[in-house]
Structure formats: C-alpha cells, structure tokens
Amino acid sequence: MHKFKAYVKDNPGASYVEASKVMQRTSRTIHRWCEELGIKLTTPALKSTAEEKRIPNELNGVIDEANRNVEYLRACCINLFHKLSGMVR
C-alpha cells in the first residue's frame, strides 16, 4: 500500500489503468485501494479507432442487404401463393 501511495503522489493524473499496470494488480484492487485511501484516479476517455468508426457503415450495408432479401422473399411468397391459388380453382 505504501508503494501505491508513493506512485499516486509521484504521478498526479495517473489513471486506474496505468496504476493497475505499474502496480501489477487488477483494476478492482486499484479501485479498492483508492476507496480505502479516499482518492480518485482519472479514467481515460475511450478513443475510437478508424476500424471502430467503419463498423457502423458496414453494419448499415448488411442491414440494407437483409432488407432487400426480405422484400425479395416476400414477393416470391406472394407469387407462389397466387400460383397455388389458381391451381386450386
């Protein structure tokens, strides 16, 4: 615990993630130590990568294709229904 106190004192603005790596402890342990000491560390903002930004666009494409397939299958079912209806008469 003394080592952790010294780390926090020497590294103002340290995050929970950084402290976890430096102290070689789980994030939960770092949170517990902070609660015991009555301190809070920073939580870094999540950064979106180019890959993550591309995913919604690809997902929209998949949804559009699925919707087209649904419409095609719906039209096929309607056509089949009409053909079968004509055969029954």
PDB file of N, CA, C and O in Angstrom:
ATOM      1  N   MET A   1       0.831  -1.192   0.000  1.00  0.00           N
ATOM      2  CA  MET A   1       0.000   0.000   0.000  1.00  0.00           C
ATOM      3  C   MET A   1       0.879   1.261   0.000  1.00  0.00           C
ATOM      4  O   MET A   1       0.532   2.266  -0.619  1.00  0.00           O
ATOM      5  N   HIS A   2       2.007   1.195   0.693  1.00  0.00           N
ATOM      6  CA  HIS A   2       2.905   2.355   0.725  1.00  0.00           C
ATOM      7  C   HIS A   2       3.445   2.654  -0.667  1.00  0.00           C
ATOM      8  O   HIS A   2       3.570   3.812  -1.065  1.00  0.00           O
ATOM      9  N   LYS A   3       3.761   1.595  -1.394  1.00  0.00           N
ATOM     10  CA  LYS A   3       4.269   1.751  -2.760  1.00  0.00           C
ATOM     11  C   LYS A   3       3.203   2.420  -3.642  1.00  0.00           C
ATOM     12  O   LYS A   3       3.517   3.267  -4.479  1.00  0.00           O
ATOM     13  N   PHE A   4       1.947   2.028  -3.439  1.00  0.00           N
ATOM     14  CA  PHE A   4       0.849   2.614  -4.209  1.00  0.00           C
ATOM     15  C   PHE A   4       0.676   4.090  -3.867  1.00  0.00           C
ATOM     16  O   PHE A   4       0.508   4.917  -4.763  1.00  0.00           O
ATOM     17  N   LYS A   5       0.716   4.424  -2.588  1.00  0.00           N
ATOM     18  CA  LYS A   5       0.613   5.835  -2.161  1.00  0.00           C
ATOM     19  C   LYS A   5       1.713   6.669  -2.810  1.00  0.00           C
ATOM     20  O   LYS A   5       1.459   7.771  -3.297  1.00  0.00           O
ATOM     21  N   ALA A   6       2.931   6.141  -2.815  1.00  0.00           N
ATOM     22  CA  ALA A   6       4.066   6.855  -3.408  1.00  0.00           C
ATOM     23  C   ALA A   6       3.846   7.029  -4.911  1.00  0.00           C
ATOM     24  O   ALA A   6       4.137   8.090  -5.462  1.00  0.00           O
ATOM     25  N   TYR A   7       3.335   5.996  -5.570  1.00  0.00           N
ATOM     26  CA  TYR A   7       3.086   6.081  -7.012  1.00  0.00           C
ATOM     27  C   TYR A   7       2.066   7.179  -7.309  1.00  0.00           C
ATOM     28  O   TYR A   7       2.269   7.987  -8.215  1.00  0.00           O
ATOM     29  N   VAL A   8       0.981   7.210  -6.555  1.00  0.00           N
ATOM     30  CA  VAL A   8      -0.068   8.212  -6.772  1.00  0.00           C
ATOM     31  C   VAL A   8       0.474   9.609  -6.515  1.00  0.00           C
ATOM     32  O   VAL A   8       0.173  10.543  -7.258  1.00  0.00           O
ATOM     33  N   LYS A   9       1.280   9.755  -5.456  1.00  0.00           N
ATOM     34  CA  LYS A   9       1.862  11.064  -5.120  1.00  0.00           C
ATOM     35  C   LYS A   9       2.800  11.546  -6.225  1.00  0.00           C
ATOM     36  O   LYS A   9       2.807  12.726  -6.573  1.00  0.00           O
ATOM     37  N   ASP A  10       3.593  10.621  -6.771  1.00  0.00           N
ATOM     38  CA  ASP A  10       4.579  10.975  -7.797  1.00  0.00           C
ATOM     39  C   ASP A  10       3.976  11.104  -9.198  1.00  0.00           C
ATOM     40  O   ASP A  10       4.620  11.637 -10.101  1.00  0.00           O
ATOM     41  N   ASN A  11       2.760  10.625  -9.383  1.00  0.00           N
ATOM     42  CA  ASN A  11       2.125  10.627 -10.703  1.00  0.00           C
ATOM     43  C   ASN A  11       0.720  11.220 -10.652  1.00  0.00           C
ATOM     44  O   ASN A  11      -0.265  10.507 -10.846  1.00  0.00           O
ATOM     45  N   PRO A  12       0.626  12.521 -10.393  1.00  0.00           N
ATOM     46  CA  PRO A  12      -0.703  13.126 -10.376  1.00  0.00           C
ATOM     47  C   PRO A  12      -1.340  12.990 -11.758  1.00  0.00           C
ATOM     48  O   PRO A  12      -0.671  13.172 -12.775  1.00  0.00           O
ATOM     49  N   GLY A  13      -2.596  12.678 -11.789  1.00  0.00           N
ATOM     50  CA  GLY A  13      -3.268  12.492 -13.066  1.00  0.00           C
ATOM     51  C   GLY A  13      -3.164  11.072 -13.585  1.00  0.00           C
ATOM     52  O   GLY A  13      -3.605  10.786 -14.698  1.00  0.00           O
ATOM     53  N   ALA A  14      -2.578  10.165 -12.785  1.00  0.00           N
ATOM     54  CA  ALA A  14      -2.480   8.763 -13.197  1.00  0.00           C
ATOM     55  C   ALA A  14      -3.880   8.159 -13.284  1.00  0.00           C
ATOM     56  O   ALA A  14      -4.782   8.526 -12.531  1.00  0.00           O
ATOM     57  N   SER A  15      -4.036   7.239 -14.203  1.00  0.00           N
ATOM     58  CA  SER A  15      -5.346   6.600 -14.368  1.00  0.00           C
ATOM     59  C   SER A  15      -5.359   5.253 -13.648  1.00  0.00           C
ATOM     60  O   SER A  15      -4.321   4.719 -13.258  1.00  0.00           O
ATOM     61  N   TYR A  16      -6.558   4.730 -13.490  1.00  0.00           N
ATOM     62  CA  TYR A  16      -6.704   3.405 -12.889  1.00  0.00           C
ATOM     63  C   TYR A  16      -5.972   2.353 -13.732  1.00  0.00           C
ATOM     64  O   TYR A  16      -5.334   1.448 -13.195  1.00  0.00           O
ATOM     65  N   VAL A  17      -6.073   2.485 -15.037  1.00  0.00           N
ATOM     66  CA  VAL A  17      -5.443   1.520 -15.943  1.00  0.00           C
ATOM     67  C   VAL A  17      -3.921   1.578 -15.796  1.00  0.00           C
ATOM     68  O   VAL A  17      -3.266   0.543 -15.678  1.00  0.00           O
ATOM     69  N   GLU A  18      -3.363   2.789 -15.805  1.00  0.00           N
ATOM     70  CA  GLU A  18      -1.913   2.936 -15.655  1.00  0.00           C
ATOM     71  C   GLU A  18      -1.444   2.375 -14.316  1.00  0.00           C
ATOM     72  O   GLU A  18      -0.454   1.647 -14.246  1.00  0.00           O
ATOM     73  N   ALA A  19      -2.169   2.725 -13.261  1.00  0.00           N
ATOM     74  CA  ALA A  19      -1.791   2.255 -11.925  1.00  0.00           C
ATOM     75  C   ALA A  19      -1.859   0.734 -11.854  1.00  0.00           C
ATOM     76  O   ALA A  19      -1.008   0.094 -11.237  1.00  0.00           O
ATOM     77  N   SER A  20      -2.860   0.173 -12.478  1.00  0.00           N
ATOM     78  CA  SER A  20      -3.014  -1.283 -12.498  1.00  0.00           C
ATOM     79  C   SER A  20      -1.809  -1.948 -13.159  1.00  0.00           C
ATOM     80  O   SER A  20      -1.306  -2.960 -12.672  1.00  0.00           O
ATOM     81  N   LYS A  21      -1.347  -1.370 -14.275  1.00  0.00           N
ATOM     82  CA  LYS A  21      -0.189  -1.927 -14.980  1.00  0.00           C
ATOM     83  C   LYS A  21       1.084  -1.767 -14.160  1.00  0.00           C
ATOM     84  O   LYS A  21       1.852  -2.716 -13.999  1.00  0.00           O
ATOM     85  N   VAL A  22       1.303  -0.563 -13.643  1.00  0.00           N
ATOM     86  CA  VAL A  22       2.528  -0.283 -12.887  1.00  0.00           C
ATOM     87  C   VAL A  22       2.598  -1.121 -11.617  1.00  0.00           C
ATOM     88  O   VAL A  22       3.650  -1.663 -11.277  1.00  0.00           O
ATOM     89  N   MET A  23       1.467  -1.223 -10.918  1.00  0.00           N
ATOM     90  CA  MET A  23       1.437  -1.955  -9.647  1.00  0.00           C
ATOM     91  C   MET A  23       1.277  -3.462  -9.856  1.00  0.00           C
ATOM     92  O   MET A  23       1.380  -4.246  -8.912  1.00  0.00           O
ATOM     93  N   GLN A  24       1.027  -3.849 -11.097  1.00  0.00           N
ATOM     94  CA  GLN A  24       0.797  -5.254 -11.444  1.00  0.00           C
ATOM     95  C   GLN A  24      -0.304  -5.875 -10.586  1.00  0.00           C
ATOM     96  O   GLN A  24      -0.160  -6.950 -10.004  1.00  0.00           O
ATOM     97  N   ARG A  25      -1.411  -5.133 -10.546  1.00  0.00           N
ATOM     98  CA  ARG A  25      -2.595  -5.564  -9.798  1.00  0.00           C
ATOM     99  C   ARG A  25      -3.809  -5.416 -10.701  1.00  0.00           C
ATOM    100  O   ARG A  25      -3.755  -4.722 -11.717  1.00  0.00           O
ATOM    101  N   THR A  26      -4.893  -6.062 -10.331  1.00  0.00           N
ATOM    102  CA  THR A  26      -6.113  -5.934 -11.127  1.00  0.00           C
ATOM    103  C   THR A  26      -6.707  -4.558 -10.928  1.00  0.00           C
ATOM    104  O   THR A  26      -6.423  -3.874  -9.945  1.00  0.00           O
ATOM    105  N   SER A  27      -7.529  -4.169 -11.870  1.00  0.00           N
ATOM    106  CA  SER A  27      -8.203  -2.878 -11.782  1.00  0.00           C
ATOM    107  C   SER A  27      -9.061  -2.801 -10.519  1.00  0.00           C
ATOM    108  O   SER A  27      -9.140  -1.755  -9.875  1.00  0.00           O
ATOM    109  N   ARG A  28      -9.696  -3.910 -10.176  1.00  0.00           N
ATOM    110  CA  ARG A  28     -10.543  -3.941  -8.971  1.00  0.00           C
ATOM    111  C   ARG A  28      -9.710  -3.675  -7.717  1.00  0.00           C
ATOM    112  O   ARG A  28     -10.165  -2.975  -6.812  1.00  0.00           O
ATOM    113  N   THR A  29      -8.506  -4.222  -7.655  1.00  0.00           N
ATOM    114  CA  THR A  29      -7.629  -3.986  -6.497  1.00  0.00           C
ATOM    115  C   THR A  29      -7.281  -2.508  -6.396  1.00  0.00           C
ATOM    116  O   THR A  29      -7.311  -1.930  -5.309  1.00  0.00           O
ATOM    117  N   ILE A  30      -6.951  -1.896  -7.532  1.00  0.00           N
ATOM    118  CA  ILE A  30      -6.617  -0.463  -7.543  1.00  0.00           C
ATOM    119  C   ILE A  30      -7.816   0.356  -7.067  1.00  0.00           C
ATOM    120  O   ILE A  30      -7.659   1.281  -6.271  1.00  0.00           O
ATOM    121  N   HIS A  31      -9.006   0.018  -7.549  1.00  0.00           N
ATOM    122  CA  HIS A  31     -10.225   0.726  -7.108  1.00  0.00           C
ATOM    123  C   HIS A  31     -10.421   0.572  -5.599  1.00  0.00           C
ATOM    124  O   HIS A  31     -10.765   1.532  -4.909  1.00  0.00           O
ATOM    125  N   ARG A  32     -10.202  -0.629  -5.099  1.00  0.00           N
ATOM    126  CA  ARG A  32     -10.378  -0.873  -3.663  1.00  0.00           C
ATOM    127  C   ARG A  32      -9.371  -0.057  -2.852  1.00  0.00           C
ATOM    128  O   ARG A  32      -9.731   0.547  -1.841  1.00  0.00           O
ATOM    129  N   TRP A  33      -8.106  -0.038  -3.293  1.00  0.00           N
ATOM    130  CA  TRP A  33      -7.098   0.746  -2.603  1.00  0.00           C
ATOM    131  C   TRP A  33      -7.474   2.230  -2.604  1.00  0.00           C
ATOM    132  O   TRP A  33      -7.326   2.917  -1.594  1.00  0.00           O
ATOM    133  N   CYS A  34      -7.959   2.713  -3.744  1.00  0.00           N
ATOM    134  CA  CYS A  34      -8.352   4.122  -3.836  1.00  0.00           C
ATOM    135  C   CYS A  34      -9.499   4.431  -2.874  1.00  0.00           C
ATOM    136  O   CYS A  34      -9.515   5.481  -2.232  1.00  0.00           O
ATOM    137  N   GLU A  35     -10.454   3.513  -2.781  1.00  0.00           N
ATOM    138  CA  GLU A  35     -11.571   3.707  -1.847  1.00  0.00           C
ATOM    139  C   GLU A  35     -11.059   3.766  -0.414  1.00  0.00           C
ATOM    140  O   GLU A  35     -11.484   4.617   0.368  1.00  0.00           O
ATOM    141  N   GLU A  36     -10.143   2.857  -0.071  1.00  0.00           N
ATOM    142  CA  GLU A  36      -9.578   2.824   1.276  1.00  0.00           C
ATOM    143  C   GLU A  36      -8.821   4.106   1.597  1.00  0.00           C
ATOM    144  O   GLU A  36      -8.853   4.587   2.730  1.00  0.00           O
ATOM    145  N   LEU A  37      -8.144   4.654   0.600  1.00  0.00           N
ATOM    146  CA  LEU A  37      -7.356   5.874   0.813  1.00  0.00           C
ATOM    147  C   LEU A  37      -8.172   7.147   0.598  1.00  0.00           C
ATOM    148  O   LEU A  37      -7.717   8.248   0.910  1.00  0.00           O
ATOM    149  N   GLY A  38      -9.380   6.984   0.063  1.00  0.00           N
ATOM    150  CA  GLY A  38     -10.236   8.153  -0.184  1.00  0.00           C
ATOM    151  C   GLY A  38      -9.736   9.011  -1.330  1.00  0.00           C
ATOM    152  O   GLY A  38      -9.883  10.233  -1.304  1.00  0.00           O
ATOM    153  N   ILE A  39      -9.144   8.379  -2.340  1.00  0.00           N
ATOM    154  CA  ILE A  39      -8.656   9.123  -3.506  1.00  0.00           C
ATOM    155  C   ILE A  39      -9.335   8.616  -4.766  1.00  0.00           C
ATOM    156  O   ILE A  39      -9.927   7.537  -4.788  1.00  0.00           O
ATOM    157  N   LYS A  40      -9.237   9.415  -5.805  1.00  0.00           N
ATOM    158  CA  LYS A  40      -9.759   9.018  -7.110  1.00  0.00           C
ATOM    159  C   LYS A  40      -8.678   9.234  -8.152  1.00  0.00           C
ATOM    160  O   LYS A  40      -7.958  10.232  -8.123  1.00  0.00           O
ATOM    161  N   LEU A  41      -8.574   8.301  -9.058  1.00  0.00           N
ATOM    162  CA  LEU A  41      -7.656   8.446 -10.177  1.00  0.00           C
ATOM    163  C   LEU A  41      -8.474   8.821 -11.406  1.00  0.00           C
ATOM    164  O   LEU A  41      -9.704   8.802 -11.373  1.00  0.00           O
ATOM    165  N   THR A  42      -7.794   9.157 -12.474  1.00  0.00           N
ATOM    166  CA  THR A  42      -8.510   9.552 -13.686  1.00  0.00           C
ATOM    167  C   THR A  42      -8.956   8.313 -14.450  1.00  0.00           C
ATOM    168  O   THR A  42      -8.390   7.227 -14.321  1.00  0.00           O
ATOM    169  N   THR A  43      -9.979   8.519 -15.237  1.00  0.00           N
ATOM    170  CA  THR A  43     -10.460   7.477 -16.140  1.00  0.00           C
ATOM    171  C   THR A  43     -10.301   8.034 -17.539  1.00  0.00           C
ATOM    172  O   THR A  43     -10.971   9.003 -17.895  1.00  0.00           O
ATOM    173  N   PRO A  44      -9.418   7.432 -18.349  1.00  0.00           N
ATOM    174  CA  PRO A  44      -9.182   7.983 -19.680  1.00  0.00           C
ATOM    175  C   PRO A  44     -10.425   7.835 -20.567  1.00  0.00           C
ATOM    176  O   PRO A  44     -11.170   6.860 -20.465  1.00  0.00           O
ATOM    177  N   ALA A  45     -10.621   8.816 -21.425  1.00  0.00           N
ATOM    178  CA  ALA A  45     -11.730   8.758 -22.375  1.00  0.00           C
ATOM    179  C   ALA A  45     -11.439   7.674 -23.405  1.00  0.00           C
ATOM    180  O   ALA A  45     -10.291   7.457 -23.791  1.00  0.00           O
ATOM    181  N   LEU A  46     -12.484   7.009 -23.837  1.00  0.00           N
ATOM    182  CA  LEU A  46     -12.321   5.986 -24.865  1.00  0.00           C
ATOM    183  C   LEU A  46     -12.085   6.660 -26.201  1.00  0.00           C
ATOM    184  O   LEU A  46     -12.730   7.654 -26.533  1.00  0.00           O
ATOM    185  N   LYS A  47     -11.158   6.112 -26.958  1.00  0.00           N
ATOM    186  CA  LYS A  47     -10.840   6.661 -28.277  1.00  0.00           C
ATOM    187  C   LYS A  47     -11.327   5.690 -29.345  1.00  0.00           C
ATOM    188  O   LYS A  47     -11.121   4.480 -29.247  1.00  0.00           O
ATOM    189  N   SER A  48     -11.967   6.233 -30.351  1.00  0.00           N
ATOM    190  CA  SER A  48     -12.436   5.395 -31.450  1.00  0.00           C
ATOM    191  C   SER A  48     -11.332   5.253 -32.476  1.00  0.00           C
ATOM    192  O   SER A  48     -10.693   6.234 -32.858  1.00  0.00           O
ATOM    193  N   THR A  49     -11.116   4.051 -32.910  1.00  0.00           N
ATOM    194  CA  THR A  49     -10.136   3.822 -33.966  1.00  0.00           C
ATOM    195  C   THR A  49     -10.855   3.908 -35.307  1.00  0.00           C
ATOM    196  O   THR A  49     -12.085   3.891 -35.365  1.00  0.00           O
ATOM    197  N   ALA A  50     -10.091   3.998 -36.363  1.00  0.00           N
ATOM    198  CA  ALA A  50     -10.677   4.041 -37.705  1.00  0.00           C
ATOM    199  C   ALA A  50     -11.490   2.781 -37.958  1.00  0.00           C
ATOM    200  O   ALA A  50     -12.534   2.827 -38.609  1.00  0.00           O
ATOM    201  N   GLU A  51     -11.013   1.667 -37.448  1.00  0.00           N
ATOM    202  CA  GLU A  51     -11.714   0.389 -37.611  1.00  0.00           C
ATOM    203  C   GLU A  51     -13.090   0.447 -36.936  1.00  0.00           C
ATOM    204  O   GLU A  51     -14.085   0.005 -37.509  1.00  0.00           O
ATOM    205  N   GLU A  52     -13.140   0.996 -35.713  1.00  0.00           N
ATOM    206  CA  GLU A  52     -14.403   1.085 -34.986  1.00  0.00           C
ATOM    207  C   GLU A  52     -15.381   2.027 -35.679  1.00  0.00           C
ATOM    208  O   GLU A  52     -16.590   1.797 -35.653  1.00  0.00           O
ATOM    209  N   LYS A  53     -14.864   3.083 -36.296  1.00  0.00           N
ATOM    210  CA  LYS A  53     -15.732   4.031 -36.992  1.00  0.00           C
ATOM    211  C   LYS A  53     -16.307   3.425 -38.271  1.00  0.00           C
ATOM    212  O   LYS A  53     -17.386   3.816 -38.715  1.00  0.00           O
ATOM    213  N   ARG A  54     -15.582   2.464 -38.866  1.00  0.00           N
ATOM    214  CA  ARG A  54     -16.005   1.832 -40.100  1.00  0.00           C
ATOM    215  C   ARG A  54     -17.136   0.829 -39.857  1.00  0.00           C
ATOM    216  O   ARG A  54     -17.944   0.590 -40.755  1.00  0.00           O
ATOM    217  N   ILE A  55     -17.206   0.249 -38.681  1.00  0.00           N
ATOM    218  CA  ILE A  55     -18.170  -0.808 -38.375  1.00  0.00           C
ATOM    219  C   ILE A  55     -19.618  -0.375 -38.597  1.00  0.00           C
ATOM    220  O   ILE A  55     -20.360  -1.120 -39.237  1.00  0.00           O
ATOM    221  N   PRO A  56     -20.069   0.791 -38.103  1.00  0.00           N
ATOM    222  CA  PRO A  56     -21.465   1.164 -38.345  1.00  0.00           C
ATOM    223  C   PRO A  56     -21.815   1.249 -39.825  1.00  0.00           C
ATOM    224  O   PRO A  56     -22.916   0.863 -40.220  1.00  0.00           O
ATOM    225  N   ASN A  57     -20.898   1.748 -40.647  1.00  0.00           N
ATOM    226  CA  ASN A  57     -21.166   1.829 -42.085  1.00  0.00           C
ATOM    227  C   ASN A  57     -21.337   0.444 -42.682  1.00  0.00           C
ATOM    228  O   ASN A  57     -22.243   0.220 -43.486  1.00  0.00           O
ATOM    229  N   GLU A  58     -20.484  -0.479 -42.300  1.00  0.00           N
ATOM    230  CA  GLU A  58     -20.601  -1.846 -42.802  1.00  0.00           C
ATOM    231  C   GLU A  58     -21.887  -2.490 -42.298  1.00  0.00           C
ATOM    232  O   GLU A  58     -22.552  -3.226 -43.027  1.00  0.00           O
ATOM    233  N   LEU A  59     -22.226  -2.211 -41.059  1.00  0.00           N
ATOM    234  CA  LEU A  59     -23.446  -2.768 -40.489  1.00  0.00           C
ATOM    235  C   LEU A  59     -24.677  -2.266 -41.238  1.00  0.00           C
ATOM    236  O   LEU A  59     -25.612  -3.028 -41.485  1.00  0.00           O
ATOM    237  N   ASN A  60     -24.676  -0.988 -41.596  1.00  0.00           N
ATOM    238  CA  ASN A  60     -25.792  -0.434 -42.376  1.00  0.00           C
ATOM    239  C   ASN A  60     -25.909  -1.147 -43.717  1.00  0.00           C
ATOM    240  O   ASN A  60     -27.018  -1.409 -44.183  1.00  0.00           O
ATOM    241  N   GLY A  61     -24.788  -1.462 -44.336  1.00  0.00           N
ATOM    242  CA  GLY A  61     -24.800  -2.194 -45.604  1.00  0.00           C
ATOM    243  C   GLY A  61     -25.402  -3.584 -45.444  1.00  0.00           C
ATOM    244  O   GLY A  61     -26.176  -4.037 -46.288  1.00  0.00           O
ATOM    245  N   VAL A  62     -25.041  -4.254 -44.358  1.00  0.00           N
ATOM    246  CA  VAL A  62     -25.584  -5.596 -44.093  1.00  0.00           C
ATOM    247  C   VAL A  62     -27.088  -5.518 -43.856  1.00  0.00           C
ATOM    248  O   VAL A  62     -27.841  -6.361 -44.344  1.00  0.00           O
ATOM    249  N   ILE A  63     -27.522  -4.518 -43.116  1.00  0.00           N
ATOM    250  CA  ILE A  63     -28.956  -4.343 -42.846  1.00  0.00           C
ATOM    251  C   ILE A  63     -29.710  -4.063 -44.139  1.00  0.00           C
ATOM    252  O   ILE A  63     -30.782  -4.624 -44.365  1.00  0.00           O
ATOM    253  N   ASP A  64     -29.157  -3.198 -44.990  1.00  0.00           N
ATOM    254  CA  ASP A  64     -29.811  -2.894 -46.272  1.00  0.00           C
ATOM    255  C   ASP A  64     -29.950  -4.145 -47.125  1.00  0.00           C
ATOM    256  O   ASP A  64     -30.999  -4.380 -47.726  1.00  0.00           O
ATOM    257  N   GLU A  65     -28.893  -4.948 -47.179  1.00  0.00           N
ATOM    258  CA  GLU A  65     -28.951  -6.182 -47.967  1.00  0.00           C
ATOM    259  C   GLU A  65     -29.986  -7.144 -47.397  1.00  0.00           C
ATOM    260  O   GLU A  65     -30.727  -7.777 -48.149  1.00  0.00           O
ATOM    261  N   ALA A  66     -30.041  -7.257 -46.082  1.00  0.00           N
ATOM    262  CA  ALA A  66     -31.029  -8.131 -45.443  1.00  0.00           C
ATOM    263  C   ALA A  66     -32.441  -7.661 -45.767  1.00  0.00           C
ATOM    264  O   ALA A  66     -33.318  -8.479 -46.044  1.00  0.00           O
ATOM    265  N   ASN A  67     -32.668  -6.353 -45.735  1.00  0.00           N
ATOM    266  CA  ASN A  67     -33.993  -5.814 -46.066  1.00  0.00           C
ATOM    267  C   ASN A  67     -34.365  -6.113 -47.515  1.00  0.00           C
ATOM    268  O   ASN A  67     -35.515  -6.439 -47.807  1.00  0.00           O
ATOM    269  N   ARG A  68     -33.390  -6.000 -48.427  1.00  0.00           N
ATOM    270  CA  ARG A  68     -33.657  -6.335 -49.836  1.00  0.00           C
ATOM    271  C   ARG A  68     -34.013  -7.810 -49.977  1.00  0.00           C
ATOM    272  O   ARG A  68     -34.914  -8.169 -50.735  1.00  0.00           O
ATOM    273  N   ASN A  69     -33.305  -8.656 -49.250  1.00  0.00           N
ATOM    274  CA  ASN A  69     -33.598 -10.092 -49.300  1.00  0.00           C
ATOM    275  C   ASN A  69     -34.985 -10.405 -48.752  1.00  0.00           C
ATOM    276  O   ASN A  69     -35.692 -11.257 -49.291  1.00  0.00           O
ATOM    277  N   VAL A  70     -35.366  -9.726 -47.697  1.00  0.00           N
ATOM    278  CA  VAL A  70     -36.706  -9.923 -47.123  1.00  0.00           C
ATOM    279  C   VAL A  70     -37.769  -9.526 -48.141  1.00  0.00           C
ATOM    280  O   VAL A  70     -38.750 -10.245 -48.329  1.00  0.00           O
ATOM    281  N   GLU A  71     -37.578  -8.395 -48.792  1.00  0.00           N
ATOM    282  CA  GLU A  71     -38.553  -7.951 -49.804  1.00  0.00           C
ATOM    283  C   GLU A  71     -38.627  -8.933 -50.965  1.00  0.00           C
ATOM    284  O   GLU A  71     -39.715  -9.218 -51.465  1.00  0.00           O
ATOM    285  N   TYR A  72     -37.496  -9.446 -51.393  1.00  0.00           N
ATOM    286  CA  TYR A  72     -37.468 -10.424 -52.485  1.00  0.00           C
ATOM    287  C   TYR A  72     -38.231 -11.687 -52.080  1.00  0.00           C
ATOM    288  O   TYR A  72     -39.054 -12.193 -52.842  1.00  0.00           O
ATOM    289  N   LEU A  73     -37.953 -12.184 -50.888  1.00  0.00           N
ATOM    290  CA  LEU A  73     -38.622 -13.398 -50.418  1.00  0.00           C
ATOM    291  C   LEU A  73     -40.123 -13.173 -50.233  1.00  0.00           C
ATOM    292  O   LEU A  73     -40.929 -14.064 -50.502  1.00  0.00           O
ATOM    293  N   ARG A  74     -40.488 -11.984 -49.775  1.00  0.00           N
ATOM    294  CA  ARG A  74     -41.906 -11.654 -49.614  1.00  0.00           C
ATOM    295  C   ARG A  74     -42.602 -11.693 -50.978  1.00  0.00           C
ATOM    296  O   ARG A  74     -43.696 -12.242 -51.104  1.00  0.00           O
ATOM    297  N   ALA A  75     -41.966 -11.111 -51.991  1.00  0.00           N
ATOM    298  CA  ALA A  75     -42.540 -11.108 -53.344  1.00  0.00           C
ATOM    299  C   ALA A  75     -42.635 -12.538 -53.882  1.00  0.00           C
ATOM    300  O   ALA A  75     -43.621 -12.885 -54.533  1.00  0.00           O
ATOM    301  N   CYS A  76     -41.630 -13.367 -53.622  1.00  0.00           N
ATOM    302  CA  CYS A  76     -41.669 -14.767 -54.062  1.00  0.00           C
ATOM    303  C   CYS A  76     -42.829 -15.509 -53.403  1.00  0.00           C
ATOM    304  O   CYS A  76     -43.526 -16.284 -54.057  1.00  0.00           O
ATOM    305  N   CYS A  77     -43.032 -15.273 -52.128  1.00  0.00           N
ATOM    306  CA  CYS A  77     -44.131 -15.937 -51.405  1.00  0.00           C
ATOM    307  C   CYS A  77     -45.481 -15.503 -51.959  1.00  0.00           C
ATOM    308  O   CYS A  77     -46.382 -16.326 -52.120  1.00  0.00           O
ATOM    309  N   ILE A  78     -45.620 -14.226 -52.249  1.00  0.00           N
ATOM    310  CA  ILE A  78     -46.888 -13.714 -52.804  1.00  0.00           C
ATOM    311  C   ILE A  78     -47.139 -14.347 -54.168  1.00  0.00           C
ATOM    312  O   ILE A  78     -48.252 -14.788 -54.456  1.00  0.00           O
ATOM    313  N   ASN A  79     -46.105 -14.393 -55.010  1.00  0.00           N
ATOM    314  CA  ASN A  79     -46.244 -15.015 -56.335  1.00  0.00           C
ATOM    315  C   ASN A  79     -46.609 -16.484 -56.211  1.00  0.00           C
ATOM    316  O   ASN A  79     -47.479 -16.971 -56.934  1.00  0.00           O
ATOM    317  N   LEU A  80     -45.960 -17.184 -55.314  1.00  0.00           N
ATOM    318  CA  LEU A  80     -46.245 -18.605 -55.121  1.00  0.00           C
ATOM    319  C   LEU A  80     -47.675 -18.792 -54.626  1.00  0.00           C
ATOM    320  O   LEU A  80     -48.380 -19.692 -55.082  1.00  0.00           O
ATOM    321  N   PHE A  81     -48.095 -17.959 -53.713  1.00  0.00           N
ATOM    322  CA  PHE A  81     -49.464 -18.023 -53.208  1.00  0.00           C
ATOM    323  C   PHE A  81     -50.472 -17.862 -54.329  1.00  0.00           C
ATOM    324  O   PHE A  81     -51.444 -18.613 -54.411  1.00  0.00           O
ATOM    325  N   HIS A  82     -50.237 -16.864 -55.211  1.00  0.00           N
ATOM    326  CA  HIS A  82     -51.156 -16.626 -56.327  1.00  0.00           C
ATOM    327  C   HIS A  82     -51.174 -17.818 -57.303  1.00  0.00           C
ATOM    328  O   HIS A  82     -52.228 -18.196 -57.815  1.00  0.00           O
ATOM    329  N   LYS A  83     -50.009 -18.392 -57.546  1.00  0.00           N
ATOM    330  CA  LYS A  83     -49.946 -19.551 -58.450  1.00  0.00           C
ATOM    331  C   LYS A  83     -50.699 -20.740 -57.858  1.00  0.00           C
ATOM    332  O   LYS A  83     -51.451 -21.424 -58.552  1.00  0.00           O
ATOM    333  N   LEU A  84     -50.482 -20.971 -56.561  1.00  0.00           N
ATOM    334  CA  LEU A  84     -51.165 -22.097 -55.898  1.00  0.00           C
ATOM    335  C   LEU A  84     -52.662 -21.854 -55.799  1.00  0.00           C
ATOM    336  O   LEU A  84     -53.458 -22.785 -55.920  1.00  0.00           O
ATOM    337  N   SER A  85     -53.040 -20.605 -55.578  1.00  0.00           N
ATOM    338  CA  SER A  85     -54.481 -20.262 -55.527  1.00  0.00           C
ATOM    339  C   SER A  85     -55.144 -20.555 -56.854  1.00  0.00           C
ATOM    340  O   SER A  85     -56.269 -21.054 -56.889  1.00  0.00           O
ATOM    341  N   GLY A  86     -54.464 -20.252 -57.945  1.00  0.00           N
ATOM    342  CA  GLY A  86     -55.009 -20.505 -59.277  1.00  0.00           C
ATOM    343  C   GLY A  86     -55.130 -21.990 -59.570  1.00  0.00           C
ATOM    344  O   GLY A  86     -56.000 -22.398 -60.338  1.00  0.00           O
ATOM    345  N   MET A  87     -54.271 -22.803 -58.971  1.00  0.00           N
ATOM    346  CA  MET A  87     -54.313 -24.254 -59.230  1.00  0.00           C
ATOM    347  C   MET A  87     -55.467 -24.906 -58.489  1.00  0.00           C
ATOM    348  O   MET A  87     -55.977 -25.936 -58.929  1.00  0.00           O
ATOM    349  N   VAL A  88     -55.885 -24.327 -57.380  1.00  0.00           N
ATOM    350  CA  VAL A  88     -56.942 -24.921 -56.548  1.00  0.00           C
ATOM    351  C   VAL A  88     -58.286 -24.781 -57.223  1.00  0.00           C
ATOM    352  O   VAL A  88     -59.120 -25.672 -57.067  1.00  0.00           O
ATOM    353  N   ARG A  89     -58.547 -23.732 -57.954  1.00  0.00           N
ATOM    354  CA  ARG A  89     -59.856 -23.475 -58.548  1.00  0.00           C
ATOM    355  C   ARG A  89     -60.211 -24.459 -59.571  1.00  0.00           C
ATOM    356  O   ARG A  89     -61.287 -24.374 -60.163  1.00  0.00           O
TER     357      ARG A  89
END
